[in-house]
Amino acid sequence: MKPRRSLLALLLLRSLLAVLFVSLATLSPALVVAGCAQPIAPSLDLTPTSQMLISGQTVQLTATRRFPGGALEDVTGKVTYTTSDRTVASISERGVVTAGTQTGTAVVKAFDSLSDATALASFTVIAAAITSIDVSPPVVALTRTSQPRAFTATAHFNNGTSSDVTNQVVWSSSNTDVAIVGNTQLDRGVVIPVAPGDTTIIATDATTGITGRSTVFVTGGQAALEAIVVTPNPATVPVAMTQAMIAVGVFADGSTKNVTASVVWTSSRVDVATVSAIGVVTGVAAGDATVTATGLGGDAAIKGSAAVKVVP
């Protein structure tokens, strides 16, 4: 009986070993795969992922490395950027997108060399447009005899920039009986007073119809006298002979005018030379004298003089 029992035990052991071998053979591939599995690489995100820009505008991109498990890392300055069209949108190595002069859509690509991950962002560029126009000076008072005054027009755009458009806008005056404004290549924005009154000087963008305005008041009075220039200076006059003097007034607006007949003439030595009410000097005796022309400038007397030498 013992040999038979031993044989049965041996057969049972062999069966158990066979089952165990099959089980291990079945499980071992999974164990090998599990032991050799590759780690999951981080992904890359770009923000914003899309945006509309006006030509000239800029936007800062943010590149984020996203690790399995939720950890994040800002890699904006560590990734490499490229753009599909530099004329539409350019990109700096620090992730600043600049809208170009060409309208359209450009795709910006960010590449993370550490993980070989990429991310894309799309930008649509539209043209800059004028939103308002300022005319300078906004208000001005001129006299009828004032010199022409140059006005300027500044356009403000929807991308936050400004530009001088004096030579691009169309200029007009609401009342040409008071003042006119030049609109040619040589005199755009130059205002010339005509008669007392008020008018509006208008600068118009021909494309959008947007306007800028300035109010001009024209008075009938003359600008204040600031100086008088007497000529000839010096003057030489023989005894018993005459010399006509001329007085030219210089006014606050920069204009000049012959004021010979409207000033008061005097001589410092009437025993040497006399001067008439209209500026004619007569030599009396040999010697030196000073002839002065006096006019009213605002609330003060304005004088101009010339030396006169009387010769025998």
C-alpha positions in Angstrom: 0.0 0.0 0.0 2.8 2.5 0.7 4.3 2.4 -2.8 0.9 3.1 -4.3 0.3 6.1 -1.9 3.7 7.5 -2.8 3.0 7.2 -6.4 -0.3 9.0 -6.0 1.4 11.8 -4.1 4.0 12.2 -6.7 1.4 12.4 -9.5 -0.5 15.1 -7.5 2.6 17.1 -7.0 3.5 17.0 -10.7 -0.1 18.2 -11.5 0.2 21.2 -9.1 3.6 22.1 -10.6 2.2 22.0 -14.1 -0.7 24.3 -13.1 1.7 26.7 -11.4 4.0 26.8 -14.5 1.1 27.6 -16.8 -0.1 30.4 -14.5 3.4 32.0 -14.4 3.7 31.7 -18.1 0.4 33.6 -18.5 1.2 36.3 -16.0 4.9 37.0 -16.9 4.2 39.2 -20.1 2.0 41.5 -18.1 4.7 41.7 -15.4 7.4 42.5 -18.0 5.2 45.2 -19.7 4.4 46.7 -16.4 8.0 46.9 -15.4 9.1 48.5 -18.7 6.2 51.0 -19.2 7.4 54.5 -20.4 6.6 57.6 -18.2 3.8 59.9 -19.6 5.4 63.2 -21.1 4.1 66.6 -20.1 1.8 68.4 -22.5 2.0 72.1 -23.6 -0.7 74.8 -23.5 -0.7 78.3 -25.1 -2.9 81.1 -24.0 -4.7 82.9 -25.6 -5.4 80.1 -28.1 -7.0 82.6 -30.5 -7.6 86.4 -30.7 -8.5 89.2 -33.1 -5.8 91.9 -33.3 -5.7 95.4 -34.9 -2.7 96.1 -37.0 0.0 97.4 -34.7 -1.4 95.8 -31.6 0.6 93.3 -29.4 -0.3 90.5 -27.1 1.8 88.4 -24.7 1.5 84.6 -25.0 1.8 82.3 -22.0 3.2 78.8 -22.5 2.5 76.3 -19.8 4.0 72.9 -19.4 1.4 70.5 -17.8 2.7 67.4 -16.0 0.7 64.2 -15.3 -1.0 64.6 -12.0 -1.7 68.4 -12.5 1.6 70.1 -11.8 2.2 73.2 -14.0 5.3 75.1 -15.1 5.4 78.5 -16.9 7.8 78.0 -19.9 6.9 81.1 -21.9 10.6 82.0 -22.2 11.9 78.5 -22.7 9.9 77.2 -25.7 10.6 78.0 -29.4 8.1 80.1 -31.4 7.3 80.2 -35.1 4.6 81.9 -37.1 2.9 80.8 -40.3 3.0 84.4 -41.8 5.3 87.2 -40.4 3.5 89.8 -42.5 0.3 89.1 -40.6 1.7 88.4 -37.2 5.2 88.2 -35.9 6.4 86.5 -32.7 9.3 87.3 -30.5 11.4 84.7 -28.7 9.7 85.9 -25.5 6.3 85.1 -26.8 5.1 88.6 -27.8 2.8 88.6 -30.8 2.7 91.8 -33.0 0.0 92.3 -35.5 1.5 93.2 -38.9 0.3 95.5 -41.6 -1.1 92.7 -43.7 -4.6 91.6 -42.7 -5.5 87.9 -42.5 -4.9 84.9 -40.1 -1.6 83.6 -38.9 -0.9 80.5 -36.7 1.8 80.7 -34.0 3.4 77.4 -33.0 5.2 76.8 -29.7 7.6 73.8 -29.4 8.9 72.4 -26.1 12.2 70.7 -26.8 12.2 69.0 -23.4 9.0 67.0 -24.1 8.7 67.4 -27.9 5.2 68.8 -27.2 3.7 71.5 -29.4 0.8 74.0 -29.0 -0.9 76.3 -31.5 -2.6 79.7 -31.3 -4.4 81.5 -34.1 -4.5 85.3 -34.6 -6.7 87.2 -37.0 -5.5 90.7 -37.9 -7.7 93.5 -39.1 -6.7 97.0 -40.4 -6.3 99.9 -38.0 -9.1 102.5 -38.4 -9.5 106.1 -37.4 -11.8 106.7 -34.4 -11.4 110.5 -34.0 -9.5 113.5 -35.3 -8.2 116.5 -33.3 -7.6 119.8 -35.0 -5.1 122.2 -33.4 -5.4 124.9 -32.2 -9.0 123.9 -31.1 -10.0 127.6 -30.7 -8.2 130.7 -32.0 -8.8 134.4 -32.3 -7.4 136.3 -35.3 -7.6 139.8 -36.6 -8.6 140.7 -40.1 -5.0 141.6 -40.9 -3.4 138.5 -39.2 -0.8 136.5 -41.0 -2.0 133.0 -42.3 -2.1 130.5 -39.5 -1.2 126.8 -40.0 -3.5 124.2 -38.4 -2.7 120.5 -37.9 -4.9 117.4 -37.8 -4.1 114.4 -35.6 -5.9 111.1 -36.1 -6.5 108.6 -33.2 -6.8 104.9 -34.2 -8.6 101.9 -32.7 -5.2 100.3 -31.8 -4.3 103.2 -29.5 -1.9 104.9 -31.8 -2.0 108.5 -33.2 -0.7 110.0 -36.4 -0.4 113.4 -38.0 -2.8 113.4 -40.9 -2.7 117.2 -41.8 -1.8 116.4 -45.4 -4.2 113.5 -45.8 -7.5 115.0 -44.6 -9.8 117.3 -46.6 -9.9 120.8 -45.1 -12.9 123.1 -45.3 -14.3 126.3 -43.7 -18.0 126.5 -42.7 -18.0 130.3 -43.4 -15.6 131.3 -46.2 -16.7 134.9 -45.8 -14.9 134.9 -42.4 -11.9 132.7 -43.1 -10.7 130.3 -45.8 -8.4 127.3 -45.4 -6.0 125.8 -47.9 -6.6 122.4 -49.3 -3.7 121.9 -51.8 -0.4 120.1 -51.4 1.3 123.5 -50.6 -1.2 125.0 -48.1 -3.3 122.2 -46.5 -4.6 123.4 -43.2 -3.4 127.1 -43.6 -6.2 129.5 -42.5 -6.4 133.0 -43.8 -8.7 135.5 -42.1 -11.0 137.4 -44.4 -13.6 139.5 -42.4 -14.9 139.8 -38.8 -17.0 136.9 -37.6 -16.6 133.3 -36.7 -16.2 130.0 -38.6 -15.5 126.4 -38.1 -12.4 124.9 -39.7 -13.1 121.2 -40.5 -10.7 118.3 -41.2 -12.4 115.3 -42.7 -11.1 111.8 -43.3 -12.3 110.9 -46.8 -12.6 107.2 -46.1 -14.6 107.2 -42.9 -16.1 110.6 -42.9 -14.8 111.2 -39.4 -14.2 114.9 -38.8 -12.2 117.2 -36.4 -13.2 120.8 -35.8 -11.7 124.1 -34.7 -13.4 127.4 -34.0 -11.9 130.6 -35.5 -13.0 134.0 -34.4 -11.9 137.0 -36.6 -12.1 140.5 -35.2 -12.0 143.7 -37.3 -9.2 145.3 -35.2 -5.6 145.3 -36.0 -2.9 143.5 -34.0 -1.1 145.7 -31.5 1.9 147.7 -32.6 5.1 146.3 -31.1 8.0 148.2 -32.9 8.7 151.0 -35.4 11.7 150.9 -37.8 12.7 154.3 -39.3 14.7 154.4 -42.6 17.1 155.6 -43.9 19.3 155.2 -40.8 21.5 157.1 -40.7 20.4 159.8 -43.1 22.6 162.6 -44.5 20.9 165.9 -45.5 22.6 169.0 -46.9 21.6 172.3 -45.4 18.3 173.6 -46.9 17.7 170.2 -48.5 15.1 167.6 -47.6 15.0 163.8 -47.0 11.8 161.8 -46.8 11.9 159.3 -43.9 9.8 156.1 -43.8 8.4 154.5 -40.7 7.4 150.8 -40.8 5.3 149.3 -37.9 5.9 145.8 -36.7 2.7 144.2 -35.2 2.1 141.5 -32.6 0.9 139.0 -35.3 4.1 139.4 -37.2 2.7 141.6 -39.9 4.3 144.9 -41.0 2.8 148.1 -42.4 3.9 151.5 -43.5 2.9 153.9 -40.7 4.8 157.0 -41.9 1.6 159.1 -42.1 0.1 157.8 -38.9 2.9 158.3 -36.4 4.1 161.5 -34.6 7.4 162.8 -35.9 9.9 164.8 -33.7 13.5 166.1 -34.0 15.9 166.1 -31.1 17.5 169.4 -32.4 15.3 171.6 -34.5 18.2 174.0 -34.8 19.9 171.3 -36.9 17.0 169.5 -38.6 13.2 169.8 -38.6 10.8 167.0 -39.5 7.2 167.4 -40.9 4.1 165.5 -39.9 4.7 163.1 -42.8 8.4 162.4 -42.0 10.1 164.9 -44.3 13.4 166.1 -42.8 14.8 169.5 -43.7 18.4 170.4 -43.0 18.8 173.7 -41.0 22.4 173.8 -40.0 25.4 171.5 -40.0 25.3 169.1 -37.1 23.7 165.9 -35.8 20.1 165.2 -34.7 17.8 162.3 -34.0 14.4 162.0 -35.7 11.9 159.9 -33.8 8.5 158.4 -35.0 6.1 157.6 -32.1 3.0 155.4 -32.4 0.5 153.8 -30.0 1.0 150.1 -29.2 -1.7 148.8 -27.0 -1.5 151.1 -23.9 2.1 152.2 -24.4 3.9 154.5 -26.8 6.1 152.7 -29.3 9.1 154.7 -30.8 11.5 154.2 -33.6 14.4 156.6 -34.4 17.1 157.4 -37.0 20.2 159.5 -36.9 20.4 162.5 -39.2 23.6 164.3 -40.1 23.2 167.7 -41.7 26.1 168.7 -43.9 26.9 172.2 -45.3 
